[in-house]
Amino acid sequence: MACPEDAELSVIVVDDARIREINRDYLQRDKSTNVISFAQQEGEGGQLCPGLLGDVVISADTAARDAAEADVPLFHELAFLLLHGILHLVGYDHERGTAEQAAAMEAKEQELFGLLRDSGLLDVSRLRPREID
């Protein structure tokens, strides 16, 4: 996906009220949404830290509603939204691009989600609670 192997990103999970604030303040869209990405590689100074991809902000409220509506596990919805956000960070764009670019992004989402599913990484029964010292 044309990103450094040691690339970094931050993932922030918020509620609908907070993602609405972020969407309004940074993107001038006064509504909640499921995921927003802020790429660090774009704009002036974008190449100052090539390993830093950016930030992905996910609304847990919207993800939970979408998961229930689609009858899929919340963990799967969160993983899909994270993939979607990461694809934005590495240059995919379904909103400002062409129909072909939107289709390419959707195909890449499906490919990567399939790889996660097939590898067992989306099997929530394998998750273990983190031990606290």
HUMOHU-V681763 format. One record per residue. N is the residue number from 1. RES is the residue in one small letter. SS is DSSP state (A for helix, B for strand, O for the rest). Layout:
N:RES:SS ; N:RES:SS
This chain:
1:m:O ; 2:a:O ; 3:c:O ; 4:p:O ; 5:e:O ; 6:d:O ; 7:a:O ; 8:e:B ; 9:l:B ; 10:s:B ; 11:v:B ; 12:i:B ; 13:v:B ; 14:v:B ; 15:d:O ; 16:d:A ; 17:a:A ; 18:r:A ; 19:i:A ; 20:r:A ; 21:e:A ; 22:i:A ; 23:n:A ; 24:r:A ; 25:d:A ; 26:y:A ; 27:l:A ; 28:q:O ; 29:r:O ; 30:d:O ; 31:k:O ; 32:s:O ; 33:t:O ; 34:n:O ; 35:v:B ; 36:i:B ; 37:s:B ; 38:f:B ; 39:a:B ; 40:q:O ; 41:q:O ; 42:e:O ; 43:g:O ; 44:e:O ; 45:g:O ; 46:g:O ; 47:q:O ; 48:l:O ; 49:c:O ; 50:p:O ; 51:g:O ; 52:l:B ; 53:l:B ; 54:g:B ; 55:d:B ; 56:v:B ; 57:v:B ; 58:i:B ; 59:s:B ; 60:a:A ; 61:d:A ; 62:t:A ; 63:a:A ; 64:a:A ; 65:r:A ; 66:d:A ; 67:a:A ; 68:a:A ; 69:e:A ; 70:a:A ; 71:d:O ; 72:v:O ; 73:p:O ; 74:l:A ; 75:f:A ; 76:h:A ; 77:e:A ; 78:l:A ; 79:a:A ; 80:f:A ; 81:l:A ; 82:l:A ; 83:l:A ; 84:h:A ; 85:g:A ; 86:i:A ; 87:l:A ; 88:h:A ; 89:l:A ; 90:v:O ; 91:g:O ; 92:y:O ; 93:d:O ; 94:h:O ; 95:e:O ; 96:r:O ; 97:g:O ; 98:t:O ; 99:a:A ; 100:e:A ; 101:q:A ; 102:a:A ; 103:a:A ; 104:a:A ; 105:m:A ; 106:e:A ; 107:a:A ; 108:k:A ; 109:e:A ; 110:q:A ; 111:e:A ; 112:l:A ; 113:f:A ; 114:g:A ; 115:l:A ; 116:l:A ; 117:r:A ; 118:d:A ; 119:s:A ; 120:g:O ; 121:l:O ; 122:l:O ; 123:d:O ; 124:v:A ; 125:s:A ; 126:r:A ; 127:l:O ; 128:r:O ; 129:p:O ; 130:r:O ; 131:e:O ; 132:i:O ; 133:d:O
